[in-house]
Amino acid sequence: MASIKKTNAMRLLDKDSISYEVREYEYDENDLDGHHVADSLGLGYEEVYKTLVAKGESGQYYVFCLSVDDEVDLKKAAVIAKEKRIELIHVKELLPLTDYIRGGCSPIGMKKKFKTFVDEMVLLVDKVNVSGGQRGIQICLSVADLISCTEATTGDICK
């Protein structure tokens, strides 16, 4: 791991003494799809989770983590976040808000702590892979540790 520069996500996990494994993969700027990540690492789609950031009608921001094979249901997301309406943020808002870029957005170690929701299907696997905080890097950790370190709530957020 000497060649991998520590990301905010890794530093936070280290600080909290949370065990994780770093997995590197080749990425293409024009294909940042989560299916590519899972295929590159030889993992099932249910083991690789993407991170989406949304804004509620109240102005609050929320983080949603779901399998790369799923699509967020914005109505369900609004209900779980106790908002009337919720919309995904525009990609240009991602970096200033989270300190992460598209294709490298981790639910761990964002600039600010946002209310986080993980799709309940995560409870069917022992370990989950999320972005390590930069393109080409995934962090594999236990589901319990992901939920704990992000202070996430699990629920049905997918279509």
Secondary structure, DSSP 8 states (H G I E B T S, - for coil): -TTS---HHHHHHHHTT---EEEE---BTTB--HHHHHHHHT--GGGBEEEEEEEETTS-EEEEEEETT--B-HHHHHHHTT-S-EEE--HHHHHHHHS--TT---SSS-SS--EEEEEGGGGG-SEEEEE-SSTTEEEEEEHHHHHHHHT-EEE--B-
